[in-house]
Amino acid sequence: MKRNQITLRTAKARRVDNSSDTISIPEDLFTEATEVSSELDSLSMAATKLSLKLLVDVRGQRVLFAEAGKDFVDFLFNIMSLPVGTVVRFLNKEVMVGSLGKLYESIEKLSDVYMQPFQDKDALLRPKVLISGAKNLPQLLPNIESSKDSKHKGFYRCGGLNYSSCRSYIAEDPKATCPQCRCTMTAPVQLVETEKKAPSNSLSSFSSSSSEAEGGFVKGVVTYMVMDDLMVEPMSTISSIALLNRFNVKDIGALEEKTIKFGMDEAVKLLKASLQSKTVLTDIFFGKRANVSGP
């Protein structure tokens, strides 16, 4: 028995071979499917939202500090691993304060004729993001594609091993040439990471396997206090009271606790504000622009 072959035509119909029947498909079906896919992507992105509690001085119109969990602190710490070129792309070079945007643009426009033959502009414009080893980090920043060599291929050494000194060279590309014997660097080698000893304190009583499963940079057994200038420290009642004295807060009634949702839009705004201001949380969340609700 001959198998029926089905040909899908985006025009308006789908026809089944060996049959005179034609199954009509609405033209908007594909558009509708695309919209559903886009909506699912949006829901996925919207799902990555963190909750923060802000202590706001209403009269002084400022955020004193944020009460944050492990996820938010992990996000802040991970900013330090971002290459400058990646930060410029996140923030859009046209709105960058200072000269980094212009520097980025000049590299984009520079002809490859002026570049060294062994150098690639993508290494500057789309640099590889450092893989810190921290797992389970919140996906709050846009997923920007890095350079074409960002897919790590491993480490390789000389495949010829004609000289003892060949073992001194390691390459990331198996097509690289050994500078000693000119053979191809095809022999894979494994990178061994240094095991870090856990500090001897009360928090290190948890097993290492538990910490690895938790991932991120900091432990989730405590709440953290993030200052307006992004200074981070463990939360405590004493530190909160000391902070009120430091900011010279005389009217406790003027303080309000606000709950905000922190997602991708807020993450990009925070990244930008952190390069321009020492009152980052106030600049982002205080006022009508913030997605703020009462306690």
Residue, then its C-alpha position, 0 to 999 in steps of 0.5 A: m500500500k502506497r503511503n500518502q504524502i502530505t504537503l503543507r502549503t502556506a498559501k491556503a490549503r493542505r493537499v493529501d496525495n492520492s486523494s482529491d480532498t483538500i483541507s482548507i487552512p485559514e491564512d491567519l493560522f500561521t500568524e496565530a501560531t506565531e503570536v501564541s509562541s511569542e506570547l509563551d516566550s513573554l510569559s517565560m520571561a515574565a516568570t523570572k521576577l523577584s520580589l523585593k521589600l524597600l524601606v522608603d523615606v517618603r518625606g526624604q523621597r529616597v530608598l534607604f535599603a532593600e530587603a533581598g533574598k539570595d536570588f537578587v544578590d546573586f544577580l548583583f554579584n554576577i554583574m561584576s563578571l560581565p565584559v564591558g562590551t556586553v554591558v554596552r550592548f545591554l544598555n544600547k550605545e546610543v543612550m550610554v552616558g560617557s564615551l564608551g558608547k562612542l568607542y563601541e561605535s567606532i570599533e563597529k565602523l572600523s574596517d577590517v582592513y585596519m585590524q590585525p589579521f589574527q584579531d576579530k572585532d567580535a571579540l571586542l563587540r561581542p565578548k565571551v561572558l565569563i563562566s564563573g562556575a556559579k549555577n542557577l543564576p536568575q535570568l534577569l538580563p537579556n540573552i545577548e549572543s556573544s562572539k562566534d567563538s563563545k561556544h567553548k570547544g575545550f582545551y587542546r595540546c599538540g597532537g604531534l608531541n615531537y618535542s618535550s616543549c610541545r606540552s607547554y602549549i595549550a589552545e582553545d581551538p583544535k585547529a590551532t598550530c603548535p608554535q614549536c613543531r607546527c603540528t595541529m593542537t588536536a589532543p584534548v586535555q581536561l581543565v582541573e579546577t582548584e577545590k576551595k576550602a569552606p571557611s570555618n564558621s557557623l554557615s559552613s556546617f551545611s554539606s558541600s553537596s547542598s551548597e552545590a545544588e543551591g548554586g549562585f554566589v551566596k547562601g540562602v540561609v539569611t536575608y540580605m540588606v542592599m543599600d541605595d548604592l548597592m552595598v550588600e551585607p547580611m540583614s540584622t536588626i542592629s544594622s537596620i537601626a544603625l542605618l536609620n541613625r546614619f541617614n538621620v531619620k528622625d520621623i519613623g512615621a515617614l518610613e514605609e515598606k514597599t514591595i516591588k517586582f524586579g524583572m528584566d526591565e528593572a535589571v537593565k535599568l539597574l545596570k545603567a543606573s549603577l554606572q551613573s548614580k550612587t542612589v540606584l534604588t531610589d532612581i529606579f523604584f521611587g515615585k510613580r515610575a515604580n511598580v510598587s505596592g504597599p505591605 
